[in-house]
Amino acid sequence: MKTITKVYTVTDDMTAAKYASGTLPVFGTPGLVACMEDTAKTLVEEFLNEGESSVGTKVSTSHVKASKVGAEITVEATLVKQEGR
């Protein structure tokens, strides 16, 4: 298993209001999922050959707190299994 952690700072472009997933200027769930995808992509990059990529097929999350613009968000990704496809 391998785990990485990335820290993101919430910007206006990551808010619920910007994504139209809500009306408030707080960290939106679509922004959270984008950060999760980015962290996972970074995690698997070293296992890919030149020109290869990876796609996510399932996302499961709980978004339990509103975070204002400027807040730091920590995302952790763990690779638990590698399948050759």
N, C-alpha and C positions, 0 to 999 in steps of 0.2 A: 504494500500500500504506500501511496505517496500523497502528501497533503501540502497545499500551498495556501497562503493567506495574502489577500490584496486589500489595500485601504483606498477608498474612494472618497472624494469630497463632493457633497451634494451641490450641484449647480442649478441654475434656473432651467436648463434644458432637461433636467432629470425629474422635474416636478409633475405632480398629478395634473396640474393646470396645463402644463405644456403638452403632456401626452393625451389630454382630454379624457383621462380616466377618473377625473375628479375636478373640483374647482379650486382647491386650495394650493398655495405655493409651498407644498411639502413634498418630500421624496415620494414619488409615485411607484406603485408596484411594477409597472412596466420598466422603470429605471432600475429597480432591484433585480428583475429578471435579466436585464441587459448586463448588469454587473456580474451576476452569477454566470452567465454565458461567457463573458470575457475572462473571468477567472478560470473557468473550466477549460477554455481554449488555451490559455497560457499553460495550464497544467499538462495538457496532452501534446503540446507542440514538439517536445523533445522525442516523442515516440513516433512521429510521422516522418515519412520520407519527403524529399523535395517534391512539391506540387500536390501533396496530399492535404486533406483537410478532415475535419470531423464535424458531425452534426449531432445536435441534441435531439432526443426522442421523447423525453419526459422531464417535466419540471414539477417539483413539489416544494412548496414553501409556505411559510407563515410570515406575514408582514404585520408585526405586532405593535409597532410604535411609529408615530409621526416624527419625522426628522426635518428640521428647517434647512433652508439653503445655508451652506457653510458647514454643516455637520459632517463628521467623518463616519463613514460606513465601512465596516470590516466584513469581508466575504471570504469564506473558507471553502475550498474544494478538495475532495479526496477521491483519488483514483483507486477503486477497489477491485476492478477487474479489467483486463485488457483482452479483447477478442480480435483476431485477425479477420478483416473483411476485405 
